[in-house]
Amino acid sequence: MLKVAYYPGCSGQGTSLEYDTSTRAVCKALDVELVDIPDWSCCGSSPAHTVNHVLSAALSARNLAQVETMGMTKAATPCPSCLTNLRTAAHKMDDPEFKDKVNALLDVPCRNAVDTQSVLQVLAENVDPELIKGKVVKPLTGIKIACYYGCIMNRPPEVMRFDHHENPMAMDNLMALLGAEVVPFPLKVECCGASYGIPRGDIVHRLSGKLLDAGRDVGADAIVTACPLCQMNLDLRQGQINDALRENFRIPVFYYTQLLGYALGIDRAELGFEKLCVDPRLALGRIKQPQQAM
């Protein structure tokens, strides 16, 4: 069994709880042991680096140092924003002078010996696709899915070092493996508006509306994402987008772990479909029953 240190991130304890629970469930089913980092703390999320780059790096480095005290060298997080902060901090600490400034703020110095990956990367690079395929009990046959990665999971490529920075395929390949029809989605790495949801809702309405429109154009029954903020903008704010743009979008937006868990037959209580704002039954109803898919 593969064992990795697990950094859930702040949203995983609140607004994206269903992402955290479904992530834990699918990893357990696929023999990936997620070991919680003791006394983990916020990585700084979106705003910290705009104030102070050293402080921002220190917020992430503290968590990396915690992983080192566990005697582990690999960590994983489901959240692309957390991933960006953790990997950026490690990248900047390759500079000894910057690393010294960061460590001066920490109780426990960070040796910068941890490789942090997204949970998606861990699954894509460490779990045999045939193992996943063999565990599928409810194929996603009949549903058309657009995979949306967001703008930071794979970029900048020299820092993130996962998949292709313009045309990533990890989620596409996973959903296809589960039996879904993955439709080409030309905006898979475009920005949804990110954290502008409150200060500049008009930006989120325009950018996320563009994504929903593209999903509708390619005939997607649902959009699948790996980012809590992207999911929030496309799902929670879909009604606001409809009002602002005079649209009538009704496209369910899932975390990829929710549909992976569905296909693996994991208890729905661990998948959190009821937490989605746009009724997921609009898409789940498209999935043929196993006897029909044969």
N, C-alpha and C positions, 0 to 999 in steps of 0.2 A: 504493500500500500504506500502510495506517495504521501508524504507528510510535508505541509507547508504552514508557516506562520500566517495567521489570518488577521487582516486589518479591515474591520467592517465599515469604518467611516461613520461620521455623525448621522448622515441621512439614513443609514441602515438601521439606526435605532429609533427612527421616527417616521419621516415622510416616505421613506422607501423600505419600510419594514418587510414588505412582501418580497422585495428583492433579496434581502438578507436571508429570510427563512427559506426561500426557494433555492438560493445558492447553497446554503448548508445542506439542504435535502438532496439536491442532485449530486453534489460532491460526495456525500456519504454513499449514495447509490452507485457511484462510479469509482469507488475505492480511493478517493482523495480525502485524506484527513486534514481538516482545517483546525489548526491549533490557535486558539485566541491569544493575541498578544496581551500580556498582563499590563494593566494600568495604562492602556493606550490612551492617547489624547488627540484632539483635533489637529489636523495637518495644516490648518490655515485656510483651507478651501480656496475660494476665488479671491477674496480681498487682500489677504496678508501680503502678497508679493508687491502689491501696488503701494504699500506703505514702507516696507523695509525688506530688502532681499535677504539679508543675513538673518533677521528674525524669522522670516518666512521659512528659510531653509532649516533653522533650528527647530521649528515646530515639527517638521517632518523628521529631522535627524534624531530627535528624541525618541520617536517611535522605532526608527531603524536601530538605535542603540538598545532598545528594549528587546528587539528580535535577537540581537547579538548576545544579550545576556541569557537568552533561551538556548544558546548554543546552535542556532539555526542560521542558514545563509540564504534561504529563499522565503519570500513573503508574497502574499497575494491579496489583492483587494478587488471587489466588484466594481468600484466607482472610478471612472476615468479621471475625474477631477482630483481625487485622492492620489491616483496613480501618477498623474502629471506632477503633482507636488512632490511626492516621494522620489520619483525618478529624477526630477529636475534638481532636487537637493543633492542627491547622490552624484549627479553629473557635475554640478558646480563644485562639490567637495573634492573632485579630482585635482582641483587647484589647492595646493597645500596652504597657501595664505588664507584663502576663503574658508577652508576647513578649520583652521585655527580660530578664526573669528566665530564660526558657528559653535565650536566646542567650548569656547569661553563662556557661552550662555547656558551650557548644559551641566547638570550634576554628574551625569555619566557620559564620558566622551564617546562619540561615534567613530568607529574605525572605518566606516564606509565599506563594509564587507558583505552587504546584503543585496541580493538581486530581487527587486520587486517587480511583479508581473500582474497583469489583470487576471482574474479568474478565468476569463475567456481564453487567454493565452495558455494558461496552465492546462485547460481541457484540450485545447487544440493541439498542443505540442507534446503532451504527456499521456494522453488517454487514447488507446487504440480505437480508431473509428469502428472497427469490427466489434469491439466490446460494447460500445454504445449501441450499435445496430442490433446486437444480440439481446440487449436488455429492453428494447422497445416493445411494449405490449399494446399501445394505442397509437398506431401510426397517424401522422398528421395529413393523411391522404385527403385531398379535396379542398384544402385551404390554400389560398394564394397569399404569400408573405413578401413584404418589402423589408429588407434588413437595413436599418439605419444605425450607423456607427457613431455619428457626431463628429465634431471637428478636432477633438484632442486625443482620442484613444490611440491613434496611430501617427500623430504628428506632434512635434517635428520628428522625422524618422531617425535622426542621429541620436535622439534621446529615448524615444519610445521603443524602437527596435522590435517591432512586431507587425507582421503582415505588411501589406502594401499601403503606403500613406495616401494614395489617391483612389485605389480600388481594392480595399480589403475584402477578403472572402471568408474569413473564419466563421462568421455567423451564417453566411449563405450556405457554406458547406455543411454546417451542423444542422440547419433546418432542412436541407435537402436529404441528409442522412436519416432524418426522422420521418421522411415521407412527404413533406410539404412541397408545394410548387413555389419555388423562389423566383419572383419576377425581377427583371433587371430594374435597378433603382438608381437613376443617374445622380441623385443628390445625396448619396449615402454618407458623404463626409462634409456636407454643408452645415453651417451653423444654424441652430434653432433659435438663437437669441440669448441663449445661456442665462446668466443671472440678471438680465435686464427686465425680468418679468414684473418687478415692482416699480423701479424708477422710470423705465421706458417701455411700458406695455405695448406701445405702438410698434416698437422694433420686433418684439416677440411675435406679435400678431402677424406682422408682414412675413418674417422669416419662417416661422413655424407654419403659417398658412401656406407658404410656398411648398413646404415639404408635404403637407397633407394633400395639397392639390396634385403634386407629382405622384403621390401614392395612389390617389384616385385615378389619375390618368393611365397608370400602368396596370390598373385592375386589381390592386391589392385588397384583400379582405381584411388585412391587419398589418400594422407596422410593428416590427420587433426591434428593441433597442437594448443597449447594455449600460445606459447612463441614467441615473436618477433625475438629473436636471432636464435632460432631453425628454424623458418619459413624462415628467411633470408638465413641461411646456406643451407637449403634443396631446396629452390626455386631460389633465386637470384644466388646462386653459383652452381646450377645444371649443367650449361654449362661448368663451370670450372672443375667440378668433372668429367664430361664426357671426357673432354680433358685430364685430368691428369690420369684417370684410363682406358682410351680408351673404354669408355662405351657409351651407347645410351639411358640413362634414359630420360623418358618424363612423369614424374609423377607429376601432379598438387599438390600443397601443400596449403591447405586452413587453415585459422583460423576457429575454431569450430563455432565462432559467425557468420561467413559468411554463412555457411551452415544452421545454425539454423535460421538466418534471411531469407534465401531463402525459407526454409520450412514454415516459418510463413507468407510468402508473402510480406515481406518488400521491399520497392522500391530498386532496384539494385543500384541506385545512392548512397545509404547509406551503401552498402555492399562492394564496392570497388573491384569487381572482376577484373576490368581493370588494377589494380595495380600489379597483380600477373605476374611473369615473365614467368613461364611455363603456356601455354594456358589452362585456366580452362575449356574451352569448351570440352577438351579431356575427362573430367570426367562428367561435367554437362550434356553432351549429352547422358550419360548412364541413366539418370533419366527419368523414364516413366512419361508421362503426366497423370494427375489425373484420367482421364476417363479410361486410360489403366491400372492403378494400381488397379482399383476396381474389 
